[in-house]
Amino acid sequence: MGFYSKKILPKLLNSAMADKSLEEFRLKVLAKARGEVLEIGFGSGLNLPFYPRTVTHLTAVDINPGMEKFARQVMADSPVKTDLLVINGEELPFEAASFDTVLSTWTLCSIERIDKALDEIRRVLRPDGQFIFIEHGLSPDASVQKWQRRLNGFQKKLAGNCHLDRPIGTLIENQGFKISELNEFYLEKGPKFLGYFYQGTALPG
C-alpha cells in the first residue's frame, strides 16, 4: 500500500463519505443492528454515531491503516464499545457464528475478492443473524452501465479499488445468502454512474 493509499486517500474518503446527504441512509440501515456486531470497512468511523442501543459490542475491521487515525478520534467520543482491527475483510480471524449482525456501508465495491469476503461474512454470522448493507453498484440502465464500465478503471485507481459496476444483490445471493429486503434506487443528487444504491438485509440461509 503506497503513499497515496495510506496518506491521501483516507482524507479524500473521509471528506466524501461525511457528506450530510448520506446520513439518512446510515440511520436507516443501522437502526436494524443488534447484539454483537461486525462492521466490514469501518473507514473513519462515520457510522458510530448512528448505532442504536440494541448493539452490545462492535468489532470493526478496515484494511487501510491510514484510516485508523480518523477512526480512533471518533471512537474516543463514542459510547459504543468498539474493537478496531486493521485487517483484510477477505480473511476474518473470528470463529464461526460469532456475530448477530454484520454491517457493510459502501465497502463491497472495493474488496478485491468479494466472493471470499461474502463467504467470510456468512461464516461468522450466527444462524439467526443478519447481514445489513448499503452499497453502490451496477445500474439497471444500459446508458448508465456504459459510463460505469468506461470509468471503472479510473475509479479503481482514484478511490482505492472501488468498482462502479458490481451487481451487489446478485453477488450476495450467489454466496448463499437469502435476501429478505432489497431496495434499489438512484441517489437524488450526484452522477448516476456513482449513485445507484442497493440497501437491504440478507440472511445466512
C-alpha positions in Angstrom: 0.0 0.0 0.0 1.7 3.2 -1.2 1.8 6.8 -0.1 -1.4 7.8 -1.9 -3.4 4.9 -0.4 -2.2 5.5 3.1 -1.9 9.3 3.3 -4.1 11.0 0.7 -6.9 8.6 0.0 -8.0 8.4 3.7 -8.5 12.2 3.8 -10.4 12.1 0.5 -12.7 9.3 1.6 -13.3 10.8 5.0 -14.4 14.1 3.4 -16.5 12.5 0.7 -18.3 10.0 2.9 -19.0 12.6 5.6 -21.5 14.2 3.3 -24.7 15.0 5.1 -26.8 13.6 2.4 -25.7 10.1 3.4 -26.7 10.3 7.0 -30.3 9.4 6.4 -29.1 6.1 4.8 -26.8 5.4 7.6 -29.6 5.9 10.1 -32.0 3.7 8.3 -29.6 0.8 7.8 -28.0 0.9 11.3 -31.4 1.0 13.0 -31.5 -2.8 12.4 -28.2 -3.5 14.1 -28.3 -5.6 17.3 -26.2 -7.7 19.6 -22.6 -8.5 18.7 -21.9 -6.5 15.5 -19.1 -6.8 13.0 -18.6 -3.8 10.7 -16.7 -4.5 7.4 -14.9 -1.4 6.1 -15.1 0.7 9.2 -13.2 3.6 7.4 -13.1 6.7 9.5 -15.8 5.6 11.9 -18.6 7.6 10.4 -21.3 5.0 11.3 -20.5 5.2 15.0 -23.0 8.0 15.9 -25.8 6.0 14.3 -25.5 2.7 16.2 -28.6 2.1 18.3 -28.7 0.9 21.9 -29.6 -2.6 20.8 -25.8 -3.1 19.9 -23.9 -4.6 22.8 -20.4 -4.6 21.2 -18.9 -3.6 17.9 -15.9 -5.2 16.2 -14.7 -3.1 13.3 -12.3 -4.0 10.5 -10.7 -2.0 7.8 -7.8 -2.8 5.5 -6.3 0.7 5.2 -4.1 1.7 8.1 -4.4 5.4 7.1 -8.0 5.4 8.2 -7.2 4.4 11.8 -6.2 7.9 13.0 -9.6 9.3 11.9 -11.4 6.3 13.4 -9.7 6.4 16.8 -10.8 10.0 17.2 -14.4 9.1 16.6 -14.2 6.1 18.9 -12.9 8.2 21.7 -16.1 10.2 21.7 -18.5 7.3 21.3 -20.3 5.3 23.9 -20.3 2.2 21.7 -17.7 -0.4 22.9 -15.6 -0.9 19.8 -12.6 -3.0 18.9 -10.8 -1.9 15.7 -8.6 -4.3 13.7 -6.6 -3.2 10.6 -7.1 -6.3 8.5 -8.5 -7.6 5.2 -12.2 -8.5 5.1 -11.4 -11.5 3.0 -9.9 -13.4 5.9 -11.6 -12.7 9.2 -9.9 -14.1 12.4 -13.1 -14.9 14.1 -14.8 -18.2 15.0 -17.9 -19.3 13.0 -21.2 -18.0 14.3 -19.7 -15.1 16.3 -21.9 -12.2 15.4 -25.6 -11.3 15.4 -25.2 -8.6 12.8 -22.6 -7.9 10.1 -22.7 -4.4 8.5 -21.3 -3.1 5.3 -21.7 0.5 4.1 -20.2 1.4 0.7 -17.5 -1.2 1.1 -18.3 -4.2 -1.1 -17.4 -2.1 -4.1 -13.7 -2.1 -3.1 -12.9 -5.5 -1.8 -10.8 -7.4 -4.3 -12.2 -10.9 -3.7 -15.7 -10.0 -2.9 -16.8 -13.7 -3.1 -14.3 -14.6 -0.4 -15.4 -11.7 1.8 -19.1 -12.6 1.5 -18.2 -16.2 2.3 -16.5 -15.0 5.4 -19.4 -12.7 6.4 -21.7 -15.7 6.1 -19.4 -17.9 8.1 -19.1 -15.6 11.1 -22.9 -14.8 11.3 -25.0 -16.8 13.7 -27.7 -18.9 12.2 -30.3 -16.3 13.2 -28.0 -13.4 12.3 -28.4 -10.7 9.6 -26.2 -9.0 7.1 -27.3 -5.4 6.7 -25.9 -3.2 4.0 -26.0 -0.2 1.8 -23.7 -0.2 -1.3 -23.4 1.4 -4.7 -23.1 -0.6 -7.8 -24.3 -1.6 -11.3 -27.3 0.4 -12.6 -30.1 -1.4 -14.5 -30.0 1.2 -17.2 -27.8 0.4 -20.2 -26.8 4.1 -20.8 -25.6 4.4 -17.2 -23.8 1.0 -17.4 -21.9 2.2 -20.4 -20.4 5.0 -18.3 -19.8 2.8 -15.3 -17.7 0.4 -17.3 -16.0 3.2 -19.2 -14.9 4.9 -15.9 -14.3 1.8 -13.9 -10.6 1.7 -14.3 -10.1 5.3 -13.4 -12.4 5.0 -10.3 -10.5 1.9 -9.1 -7.2 3.9 -9.2 -8.7 7.0 -7.7 -10.8 5.5 -4.9 -9.0 2.5 -3.5 -10.2 -0.2 -5.9 -13.8 1.0 -5.9 -15.7 -0.7 -8.7 -18.7 1.1 -10.2 -20.3 -1.9 -11.9 -20.8 -4.6 -9.3 -24.3 -6.2 -9.2 -24.4 -6.2 -5.4 -27.7 -8.1 -4.9 -26.7 -10.8 -7.3 -23.3 -11.2 -5.7 -24.7 -11.5 -2.3 -27.3 -14.2 -3.4 -24.6 -16.1 -5.3 -22.7 -16.7 -2.0 -25.6 -18.5 -0.4 -27.5 -15.6 1.3 -31.2 -15.2 1.3 -32.1 -11.6 0.7 -35.1 -10.6 2.9 -35.2 -7.0 1.9 -33.6 -5.1 -1.0 -34.3 -1.5 -2.2 -32.6 -0.2 -5.3 -32.6 3.4 -6.2 -30.6 6.4 -7.5 -29.2 8.9 -5.1 -31.2 12.1 -5.8 -28.1 14.3 -6.2 -24.9 13.4 -8.0 -23.9 11.4 -11.1 -26.0 8.3 -11.8 -22.9 6.2 -12.6 -21.8 6.6 -9.0 -25.2 6.8 -7.3 -27.1 3.7 -7.9 -27.7 2.2 -4.4 -28.5 -1.2 -3.0 -29.9 -1.2 0.5 -31.1 -4.3 2.3 -30.9 -7.2 4.6 -29.6 -10.7 3.9 -29.9 -13.9 6.0 -27.2 -16.6 6.1 -29.6 -19.1 4.6 
